[in-house]
Amino acid sequence: MADEPLVLGIETSCDETGVGIVRGTTLLADAIASSVDTHARFGGVVPEFASRAHLEAMVPTIERALKTAGISAKDLDGIAVTAGPGLAGALLVGVSAAKAYAYALNKPLYGVNHLASHICVDQLEHGPLPEPTMALLVSGGHSSLLLAPDITSDVRPMGATIDDAAGEAFDKIARVLDLGFPGGPVIDRLAKEGDPKAIAFPRGLTGSRDPAYDFSFSGLKTAVARWIEAKRNAGEEVPVRDVAASFQEAVVDVLTRKAVRACKDEGVDHLMIGGGVAANSRLRALAQERCERAGIRLRVPRPGLCTDNGAMVAALGAEMVARNRPASDLELSADSSLPVTEPHVPGEAHAHSHDHDHVHEVSKKNLYS
């Protein structure tokens, strides 16, 4: 509908320059420029390279999104941008660009939370989010269980990883197996040809006295690496497909088990899964199986909306406009450790009322230096 908010979203929290345009809950454009190939030879993201890539890609990616959506920048009702969490330098590029466009176009600016955006993007696929929403977010940087009574103002952490994130574990095991970077897609592909029951890898934090909703993948990562090392030291061939399948099963088993438990405990009859690892085919299949058994409706965006993208930022920005949330001011700072309890950052006055003032001040000094 033409009266729904038309918002452009900018995402630069890591290695992908994402620009999305939405009208309400309808996706009009999702333009992405990725620098993953640059980082692949280092086996991980190099922050300085990511920041430079964002600088080079920003304006062309915004122009491509506007052209795809068939609109002019002056038609926009607002500009949304990931203010955190993420890589500090990368975030600064996106925030600076968003502020420049908002100022030049005289449009309201919305600094939003990366994790809340990953939840909100599902509205572009399956319509308005139920309230409250239970979300399992799994990526290279985050593994979190979140309860969101209101995606624009009330997001509550239920559990999180205490060490490695799930996506990080995929990357590390892929490196041990000499499979390259990023590790998630190649392990997913090879696991389809392997036996998930071939090797009994450990399931972290699943004991009766362990935290109900927290995750730990460091022990699993170490166990897999040692198993592979033992095989190689013995001069035996490593069954790569079975290792991939067994490792992947250990990860998704824990993720889905804890997510379904959280839904039952909180009386929530649906589960949303987002983040880059949500593109994993086995995670999707096992989650569907367990949710159906528990009478829980599963919502997972298509793989292209699970990885970092501008559409998710635009989706949350449009929701901010629709619910008349206060816009950010032009003093908005990038905050690499922005807590998920802050779905959006109205401005410096808001920031000074929180315990992480110092992070905002440091970010602001960097932004204007």
PLY file of the C-alpha trace (Angstrom):
ply
format ascii 1.0
element vertex 369
property float x
property float y
property float z
element edge 368
property int vertex1
property int vertex2
end_header
0.00 0.00 0.00
1.24 3.47 -0.90
0.53 4.86 2.61
2.87 2.33 4.27
6.32 3.67 5.26
8.96 3.56 2.53
12.33 3.02 4.19
15.90 2.43 3.02
18.10 0.29 5.26
21.90 0.13 5.39
23.78 -2.83 6.90
27.59 -2.82 7.35
28.17 -4.72 10.59
30.66 -7.18 9.08
31.78 -7.99 5.54
28.64 -7.36 3.50
27.44 -3.98 2.32
23.67 -4.42 2.30
21.09 -1.89 1.16
17.41 -2.77 1.27
14.24 -0.85 0.51
10.85 -1.86 1.89
7.37 -0.43 1.85
5.70 -1.60 5.06
6.37 -5.34 5.02
6.92 -5.56 1.25
10.47 -5.94 -0.04
11.21 -3.70 -3.02
15.00 -4.06 -3.29
17.78 -6.04 -1.62
21.19 -5.05 -2.97
24.36 -6.62 -1.55
28.06 -6.14 -2.22
30.10 -8.79 -0.40
33.81 -8.70 0.36
33.93 -12.37 1.44
36.34 -13.30 -1.36
38.83 -10.75 -0.05
38.75 -12.34 3.41
38.73 -15.97 2.26
42.50 -16.16 1.81
42.93 -15.14 5.47
40.45 -17.71 6.77
38.27 -15.03 8.38
37.11 -11.43 8.21
39.83 -8.76 8.35
38.15 -5.65 9.85
40.27 -3.07 8.01
39.62 -4.69 4.63
35.89 -4.89 5.42
35.73 -1.17 6.24
37.49 -0.20 3.02
35.22 -2.44 0.98
32.15 -0.78 2.54
33.50 2.65 1.60
33.95 1.61 -2.02
30.62 -0.19 -2.31
28.29 2.13 -0.39
27.14 4.67 -2.98
26.93 2.21 -5.91
24.93 -0.25 -3.78
22.49 2.44 -2.65
22.04 3.59 -6.25
21.46 0.00 -7.37
18.79 -0.49 -4.69
16.97 2.71 -5.62
16.98 1.72 -9.29
15.70 -1.79 -8.51
12.90 -0.38 -6.35
12.03 2.13 -9.05
12.00 5.08 -6.68
13.90 8.30 -6.07
15.71 8.93 -2.80
13.43 11.90 -2.14
10.44 9.49 -2.03
11.77 7.80 1.12
10.06 8.23 4.49
13.20 7.37 6.45
16.74 5.99 6.52
17.56 3.07 8.83
21.07 1.84 9.61
22.69 -0.83 11.76
24.17 1.07 14.72
25.51 -2.10 16.36
26.63 -4.62 17.35
29.37 -5.41 14.86
32.87 -4.43 13.77
33.47 -0.85 14.90
35.09 0.41 11.69
32.55 -1.29 9.46
29.64 0.11 11.46
31.07 3.62 11.25
30.97 3.53 7.45
27.29 2.62 7.40
26.30 5.07 10.14
28.20 7.90 8.46
26.55 7.18 5.11
23.08 6.98 6.64
23.59 10.29 8.45
24.77 11.95 5.24
21.74 10.74 3.26
19.31 11.60 6.07
20.77 15.11 6.35
20.91 15.75 2.61
17.36 14.47 2.02
15.94 15.93 5.26
14.60 12.48 6.22
14.36 10.91 9.71
17.24 8.64 10.73
16.81 5.37 12.66
19.80 3.63 14.22
18.71 0.02 14.77
20.05 -3.13 16.37
21.58 -5.80 14.13
20.06 -8.70 16.08
16.58 -7.20 16.26
16.80 -6.64 12.51
17.50 -10.35 11.96
14.20 -11.07 13.74
12.19 -8.38 11.96
13.25 -9.51 8.46
10.85 -12.46 8.75
7.98 -9.99 8.30
9.06 -9.64 4.68
8.57 -13.38 4.20
5.71 -14.43 6.46
3.90 -11.25 7.44
3.67 -9.43 10.80
5.50 -11.01 13.71
3.42 -12.57 16.49
3.81 -10.86 19.86
5.70 -12.07 21.73
8.13 -13.65 19.25
10.64 -16.32 20.30
13.74 -16.11 18.11
16.82 -18.28 17.74
19.56 -16.23 16.07
22.61 -18.14 14.88
25.48 -16.67 12.89
29.25 -16.30 12.79
29.16 -13.76 15.59
26.03 -14.62 17.57
24.10 -17.57 18.96
21.19 -16.22 20.97
17.71 -17.10 22.18
15.57 -13.96 22.39
12.02 -13.21 23.47
10.57 -10.11 21.79
7.20 -8.87 23.09
7.72 -5.78 20.87
10.46 -5.87 18.23
10.79 -2.06 18.28
11.15 -1.57 22.02
11.25 -4.79 24.06
13.71 -7.58 23.24
14.75 -9.86 26.11
17.77 -12.19 26.11
16.88 -15.74 27.17
20.26 -17.33 26.46
23.44 -16.89 24.44
26.71 -18.59 23.63
29.29 -18.42 26.40
32.17 -18.91 23.95
32.18 -19.63 20.22
29.12 -18.80 18.14
27.71 -21.61 16.01
28.85 -20.05 12.73
32.31 -19.48 14.15
32.53 -23.19 15.03
31.56 -24.11 11.45
34.33 -21.87 10.10
36.94 -23.33 12.45
36.12 -26.95 11.70
36.11 -26.20 7.97
39.59 -24.74 8.42
40.80 -27.89 10.21
39.39 -29.97 7.35
41.02 -27.65 4.76
37.64 -26.77 3.28
38.15 -23.01 3.01
36.13 -20.02 4.22
33.28 -19.54 4.94
32.75 -22.99 6.41
28.98 -23.21 6.79
27.92 -23.84 3.18
30.62 -26.42 2.40
30.03 -28.39 5.62
26.30 -28.36 4.94
26.91 -29.71 1.44
29.35 -32.45 2.47
27.21 -33.47 5.46
24.42 -34.52 3.10
26.72 -37.32 1.91
27.88 -38.34 5.40
26.50 -40.23 8.40
25.43 -37.92 11.26
25.67 -40.85 13.68
29.14 -41.98 12.61
30.96 -40.12 15.40
29.53 -39.30 18.84
30.68 -35.72 19.28
29.71 -33.95 22.56
26.68 -31.71 23.07
27.71 -28.68 25.13
25.71 -27.44 28.13
23.04 -30.13 27.91
23.43 -31.58 31.41
20.67 -31.34 34.00
22.61 -28.70 35.96
23.69 -26.66 32.94
22.01 -23.35 31.97
18.77 -24.14 30.17
19.16 -21.73 27.27
22.88 -20.93 26.98
25.14 -22.46 24.32
28.76 -23.59 24.20
30.51 -24.80 21.06
34.15 -24.45 22.12
34.31 -27.94 23.62
32.70 -29.45 20.52
35.15 -27.63 18.27
38.10 -28.93 20.31
36.74 -32.49 20.35
36.31 -32.53 16.57
39.78 -31.05 15.98
41.40 -33.63 18.27
39.51 -36.48 16.61
40.76 -35.35 13.21
44.30 -34.90 14.54
44.31 -38.42 16.03
43.29 -39.90 12.69
46.00 -38.01 10.85
48.66 -38.90 13.41
47.73 -42.55 12.99
48.17 -42.23 9.25
44.48 -42.91 8.64
42.26 -41.15 6.15
39.85 -38.65 7.68
36.24 -39.42 6.66
35.47 -35.79 5.86
31.78 -36.30 5.03
31.09 -38.26 8.21
32.97 -35.69 10.30
30.98 -32.88 8.68
27.67 -34.66 9.24
28.43 -35.66 12.84
29.72 -32.20 13.77
26.78 -30.45 12.12
24.33 -32.76 13.90
25.88 -31.94 17.27
25.43 -28.23 16.64
21.87 -28.27 15.33
20.76 -30.83 17.92
21.64 -28.45 20.76
20.28 -25.34 19.00
16.88 -26.84 18.22
16.54 -28.69 21.51
17.05 -25.52 23.57
14.90 -23.34 21.29
11.92 -25.69 21.51
12.37 -25.94 25.27
12.31 -22.14 25.57
9.07 -21.97 23.58
7.44 -24.56 25.84
8.66 -22.92 29.03
7.43 -19.47 27.95
4.16 -20.67 26.45
5.04 -19.36 22.99
3.56 -21.43 20.16
5.94 -20.34 17.40
9.68 -20.09 16.79
11.55 -17.80 14.41
15.09 -18.77 13.34
17.39 -16.19 11.75
21.03 -15.35 11.12
23.47 -16.82 8.62
23.45 -20.35 10.08
19.65 -20.41 9.62
20.43 -21.10 5.96
21.77 -24.53 7.04
19.53 -27.23 5.57
19.88 -29.66 8.48
19.05 -26.96 11.05
15.90 -26.14 9.12
14.88 -29.79 8.79
15.48 -30.74 12.42
13.80 -27.57 13.68
10.76 -28.32 11.54
10.62 -31.89 12.79
10.88 -30.93 16.47
8.52 -27.98 16.18
5.84 -30.09 14.52
6.18 -32.68 17.27
5.79 -29.97 19.93
2.92 -28.16 18.24
5.07 -25.10 17.51
4.88 -23.12 14.28
8.30 -22.56 12.70
9.14 -19.35 10.81
12.42 -19.24 8.90
13.13 -16.65 6.18
14.51 -17.85 2.86
18.32 -18.30 2.96
19.02 -14.98 1.21
17.30 -13.09 4.04
19.06 -15.08 6.78
22.55 -13.76 6.05
23.36 -10.10 6.71
21.41 -7.81 4.38
19.98 -4.32 4.13
16.41 -5.59 3.80
16.34 -6.63 7.45
17.45 -3.15 8.56
14.85 -1.52 6.34
12.18 -3.87 7.73
12.91 -2.81 11.31
13.15 0.82 10.26
9.73 0.62 8.60
8.32 -0.88 11.79
9.83 2.02 13.78
8.10 4.51 11.47
4.79 2.60 11.55
4.80 2.56 15.37
5.87 6.21 15.66
9.09 5.41 17.48
11.40 8.43 17.98
14.00 8.95 15.26
17.71 9.10 16.02
19.42 12.46 15.91
22.51 13.24 13.85
24.68 12.61 16.92
23.97 8.89 16.47
27.07 6.81 17.19
28.10 3.35 16.06
28.27 1.01 19.06
30.14 -2.24 18.46
28.70 -3.72 21.66
25.13 -2.39 21.42
23.03 -4.69 23.66
20.11 -6.55 22.13
17.88 -4.97 24.77
18.12 -1.78 22.69
16.29 -2.50 19.42
16.97 1.06 18.34
18.94 4.11 19.47
16.97 7.36 19.40
20.06 9.51 19.95
22.74 10.72 22.32
20.31 11.81 25.03
19.05 8.23 25.12
22.55 6.81 25.04
23.71 8.80 28.08
21.05 7.15 30.23
22.74 3.75 29.86
25.74 2.07 31.38
27.64 1.88 28.10
27.99 5.66 27.70
31.75 5.32 27.34
31.44 3.11 24.27
29.18 5.69 22.64
31.61 8.49 23.49
34.59 6.58 22.07
32.62 5.77 18.94
31.58 9.40 18.55
35.15 10.61 18.82
36.15 8.14 16.13
33.23 9.18 13.96
34.12 12.85 13.96
37.91 12.55 14.04
0 1
1 2
2 3
3 4
4 5
5 6
6 7
7 8
8 9
9 10
10 11
11 12
12 13
13 14
14 15
15 16
16 17
17 18
18 19
19 20
20 21
21 22
22 23
23 24
24 25
25 26
26 27
27 28
28 29
29 30
30 31
31 32
32 33
33 34
34 35
35 36
36 37
37 38
38 39
39 40
40 41
41 42
42 43
43 44
44 45
45 46
46 47
47 48
48 49
49 50
50 51
51 52
52 53
53 54
54 55
55 56
56 57
57 58
58 59
59 60
60 61
61 62
62 63
63 64
64 65
65 66
66 67
67 68
68 69
69 70
70 71
71 72
72 73
73 74
74 75
75 76
76 77
77 78
78 79
79 80
80 81
81 82
82 83
83 84
84 85
85 86
86 87
87 88
88 89
89 90
90 91
91 92
92 93
93 94
94 95
95 96
96 97
97 98
98 99
99 100
100 101
101 102
102 103
103 104
104 105
105 106
106 107
107 108
108 109
109 110
110 111
111 112
112 113
113 114
114 115
115 116
116 117
117 118
118 119
119 120
120 121
121 122
122 123
123 124
124 125
125 126
126 127
127 128
128 129
129 130
130 131
131 132
132 133
133 134
134 135
135 136
136 137
137 138
138 139
139 140
140 141
141 142
142 143
143 144
144 145
145 146
146 147
147 148
148 149
149 150
150 151
151 152
152 153
153 154
154 155
155 156
156 157
157 158
158 159
159 160
160 161
161 162
162 163
163 164
164 165
165 166
166 167
167 168
168 169
169 170
170 171
171 172
172 173
173 174
174 175
175 176
176 177
177 178
178 179
179 180
180 181
181 182
182 183
183 184
184 185
185 186
186 187
187 188
188 189
189 190
190 191
191 192
192 193
193 194
194 195
195 196
196 197
197 198
198 199
199 200
200 201
201 202
202 203
203 204
204 205
205 206
206 207
207 208
208 209
209 210
210 211
211 212
212 213
213 214
214 215
215 216
216 217
217 218
218 219
219 220
220 221
221 222
222 223
223 224
224 225
225 226
226 227
227 228
228 229
229 230
230 231
231 232
232 233
233 234
234 235
235 236
236 237
237 238
238 239
239 240
240 241
241 242
242 243
243 244
244 245
245 246
246 247
247 248
248 249
249 250
250 251
251 252
252 253
253 254
254 255
255 256
256 257
257 258
258 259
259 260
260 261
261 262
262 263
263 264
264 265
265 266
266 267
267 268
268 269
269 270
270 271
271 272
272 273
273 274
274 275
275 276
276 277
277 278
278 279
279 280
280 281
281 282
282 283
283 284
284 285
285 286
286 287
287 288
288 289
289 290
290 291
291 292
292 293
293 294
294 295
295 296
296 297
297 298
298 299
299 300
300 301
301 302
302 303
303 304
304 305
305 306
306 307
307 308
308 309
309 310
310 311
311 312
312 313
313 314
314 315
315 316
316 317
317 318
318 319
319 320
320 321
321 322
322 323
323 324
324 325
325 326
326 327
327 328
328 329
329 330
330 331
331 332
332 333
333 334
334 335
335 336
336 337
337 338
338 339
339 340
340 341
341 342
342 343
343 344
344 345
345 346
346 347
347 348
348 349
349 350
350 351
351 352
352 353
353 354
354 355
355 356
356 357
357 358
358 359
359 360
360 361
361 362
362 363
363 364
364 365
365 366
366 367
367 368
